[in-house]
């Protein structure tokens, strides 16, 4: 199991940073070889479920997730979204937090605990580096692109 934390400061108001992070379909644009399907009707809230499918051809797996905490930022207060991974292959959780940062900017944190079933713990250092690289790039792209 790996645990990682990514933090960024973006020149965005809190509500715009939140919107960019929680439009689930946009994550497919930021994560290579991935499609996102939201399986519950909108708007997003606790109980929203979606599936990230990653891979090529038969080498593909689904990563079903459910929103278990949904607190959008309001009145300058931080926002928090917690996703529980409900799949057979990818397990764990992710928390996306948006809070006031310096100079009126948004401070964003992506904290994730990730486990890949059947992957021995010997592979954790490689998984940790790969996850930080992939999700770090995804976070940068999500915050840059409207």
C-alpha positions in Angstrom: 0.0 0.0 0.0 1.3 3.5 -0.8 0.3 6.8 0.7 1.1 10.1 -1.0 0.2 13.7 -0.7 0.4 16.3 -3.5 0.0 20.0 -2.8 -0.4 22.9 -5.3 -1.2 26.6 -5.1 -3.2 27.8 -8.0 -4.2 31.3 -9.1 -7.9 30.5 -8.8 -10.7 31.3 -6.5 -11.7 28.3 -4.3 -14.9 27.5 -6.1 -13.2 27.4 -9.5 -10.4 25.1 -8.2 -13.1 22.9 -6.7 -15.0 22.8 -10.0 -11.9 21.9 -12.0 -11.0 19.0 -9.6 -14.5 17.5 -9.2 -15.7 17.4 -12.8 -14.9 13.6 -12.9 -15.0 13.3 -16.7 -12.1 15.8 -17.0 -9.8 13.4 -15.1 -9.8 11.3 -18.3 -8.2 14.1 -20.1 -5.5 14.3 -17.5 -4.7 10.6 -16.9 -3.2 8.7 -19.8 -5.2 5.8 -21.3 -8.2 6.5 -19.1 -11.9 6.9 -19.6 -14.4 8.0 -16.9 -18.0 7.1 -16.7 -20.3 8.6 -14.1 -22.9 6.0 -13.2 -25.2 8.0 -11.0 -27.2 11.0 -12.0 -25.9 14.5 -11.2 -25.2 16.7 -9.5 -22.2 15.3 -7.6 -22.7 14.7 -3.9 -22.3 11.9 -1.4 -23.2 8.7 -3.0 -22.0 9.7 -6.5 -20.3 6.8 -8.2 -18.1 6.7 -11.2 -15.6 4.3 -12.9 -12.2 5.1 -14.3 -11.2 2.5 -16.9 -7.5 2.5 -17.7 -5.5 0.5 -20.2 -5.4 -0.7 -23.7 -7.6 -3.5 -25.2 -7.7 -6.6 -23.0 -5.1 -5.1 -20.7 -7.7 -2.8 -19.1 -9.1 -2.6 -15.6 -11.9 -0.6 -13.9 -11.4 1.6 -10.8 -14.9 2.1 -9.4 -15.1 5.0 -6.9 -17.8 6.5 -4.7 -18.0 10.0 -3.2 -18.3 9.5 0.6 -17.7 13.1 1.7 -18.9 16.1 -0.2 -18.3 19.5 1.3 -17.8 22.2 -1.4 -16.0 25.3 -0.3 -18.3 28.1 0.9 -17.8 31.5 2.5 -14.0 31.1 2.4 -14.2 27.8 4.2 -12.2 24.8 2.8 -13.8 22.2 0.6 -13.3 18.4 1.0 -14.2 15.5 -1.2 -13.4 11.9 -0.2 -13.5 9.1 -2.7 -13.5 5.4 -1.7 -12.1 3.0 -4.3 -14.5 0.1 -4.5 -12.8 -2.1 -7.1 -11.5 -5.6 -7.2 -8.0 -4.5 -8.4 -7.5 -0.9 -7.1 -8.3 -0.3 -3.5 -7.9 2.7 -1.1 -9.2 6.2 -1.0 -8.4 9.7 -2.1 -9.2 13.1 -0.5 -9.3 16.3 -2.6 -9.1 19.5 -0.5 -9.3 23.1 -1.5 -8.5 25.8 1.0 -7.6 29.5 0.9 -4.0 30.1 0.0 -1.7 33.1 0.0 -2.7 36.1 -2.0 -6.3 35.0 -2.6 -5.1 31.8 -4.4 -6.4 28.3 -3.8 -4.3 25.8 -2.0 -5.1 22.3 -3.2 -4.2 18.9 -1.6 -4.6 15.5 -3.2 -4.0 12.8 -0.5 -4.3 9.2 -1.6 -3.9 5.8 -0.1 -3.6 3.3 -2.9 -3.3 -0.5 -3.0 -3.3 -2.7 -6.1 -4.5 -6.2 -5.3 -2.1 -9.0 -6.2 0.8 -6.6 -6.4 3.4 -7.6 -3.8 4.6 -5.0 -1.3 8.0 -5.2 -2.9 6.6 -3.1 -5.7 5.4 -0.3 -3.4 8.3 2.0 -4.0 7.7 1.8 -7.8 3.9 2.2 -7.4 4.6 5.2 -5.1 6.8 7.0 -7.7 4.4 6.1 -10.5 1.3 7.3 -8.7 3.0 10.6 -7.6 4.1 11.2 -11.2 0.8 10.4 -12.9 -1.5 12.1 -10.4 0.9 15.0 -10.0 0.7 15.7 -13.7 -3.1 15.1 -13.7 -3.5 17.6 -10.8 -1.4 20.2 -12.6 -3.4 19.8 -15.8 -6.8 19.9 -14.0 -5.9 23.2 -12.3 -4.5 24.7 -15.5 -7.3 23.8 -17.9 -10.8 25.5 -17.5 
